[in-house]
Amino acid sequence: MVIWDQAGFHPQPELPAVPARLPRVSLPPDRPELNPTEALGDVVKDRMGNVLWETRADREQATGEELRPL
C-alpha cells in the first residue's frame, strides 16, 4: 500500500509510476496531521536545519542519531 499525501510535488511526470499491484490510498489535501511521518520530518528538520554536511553519509548518520530515540 502506498499512502499518497497529495503534496504539491506529488505526482510528477518524471517520478516512477506506482506499480499496479500496490493499492494507493489518497489522504485529503492540506491535512498533514493524517500523515504521522510529517511530525518526524519536523523534528529532524528543527534539529538539523542550516547545517552543511561534508558528505551524504555524514548527513544520513546524523539523521539516524536524531531518529534513534524516537
TIDRENLUM-36787 format. One record per atom (N, C-alpha, C): x negated, y, z negated. Coordinates in steps of 0.02 Angstrom, whole numbers, plus 50000, padded with zeros to 5 digits. Each point is the difference from the previous one (the first is absolute). Example, Ala and Ser with C-alpha at 12.3 -4.5 7.8 and 13.67 -1.06 7.14 Angstrom:
493404971649610;500455005950000;499555006050000;500185005350036;499585005949997;500395005549963;
This chain:
499584994250000;500425005850000;499555006250000;500205004950038;499665006450002;500485005249974;499785003849950;500415005549975;499785006350036;500465002950036;499865005750044;500255006249964;499545004549982;500225005849961;500225005950042;499984999450065;500235005150047;499635006649991;499364999749979;499605006049997;499945002950070;499855006450004;499975003450065;499504997050049;499494996749974;499494997050044;500154992750016;500574997349977;500224993250017;500615000550044;500094996350049;499484996350037;499685004550052;499404998550017;499655003550053;499894995150057;500035002350061;499924995450056;499334996350000;499485003249974;499344996750002;499914994849944;500474999749952;499964994949948;500244993350026;499704994649976;500244993550024;500724998849979;500364996550041;500704998549985;500054994949944;500545000449963;500134995049948;500224993650034;499694994449984;500214993750032;500744998649989;500324997250049;500724998749998;500194995449942;499554995649979;500164995249947;500035003249931;499765006449994;500025003549936;500605004749998;500454998949953;500565004749995;499755006749974;500315005350024;499815006849980;500585003049962;499865002449939;500495003249958;499835007449999;500465004250023;499885007250001;500285003249937;499565003849967;500235004049943;500305006550026;500455003049962;500275006450022;499445005250004;500045004650047;499485005150005;500015004749939;499425002749984;499935004849945;500204997149932;499864993649990;500154996849935;499384996149976;499445003449986;499394996549981;500064996049935;500495001749958;500084996249938;500214992850013;500254998550059;500194993150017;499404995850021;499435003250011;499404996550021;499495000549942;499944994749959;499575000449941;499265001250015;499784998550061;499305001250015;499845007550006;500515004150010;499895007350003;499695002549935;500224997449944;499745002249935;499264998249993;499814994150024;499294998149997;499575004650041;500245001850058;499635004650043;499895006749966;500515002449965;499945006449964;499484999649946;499984994549962;499514999249946;499305000150029;499884996150052;499334999650029;499805006750030;500455003250036;499835006450031;499855005449947;500374999949945;499885005049947;499304999149969;499794993849991;499364998649968;499415000350047;500124999050065;499444999450047;499995005550052;500465004749995;500045005250050;499385004550002;499875002850058;499455004850009;499324997049985;499914993750016;499354996749992;499764997850069;499375001450013;499694997850063;499604993749985;500224994450027;499674993649987;499444998950051;499444997249977;499444998650045;500194994850052;500354994749978;500204994650046;500714998049985;500284996450048;500684997449991;500014995049942;499474996149994;499954995149945;500025003449932;499665005849994;500025003849937;500715002249984;500355002450050;500695002349990;500454994149980;499914994350033;500414994149985;499864997549930;499375000249978;499834997949932;500325004649949;499975006650011;500305004849954;500764999149998;500314998650057;500724998850002;500174993949958;499624994750008;500114993949960;499945001349926;499515004149981;499915001649929;500595004049972;500295004350042;500585003849978;500624995649994;500074995150044;500594995850000;499964994249950;499404998049981;499914994249957;500425000549935;500005005649965;500405000449938;500754999550011;500225001750059;500714999850015;500244993050011;
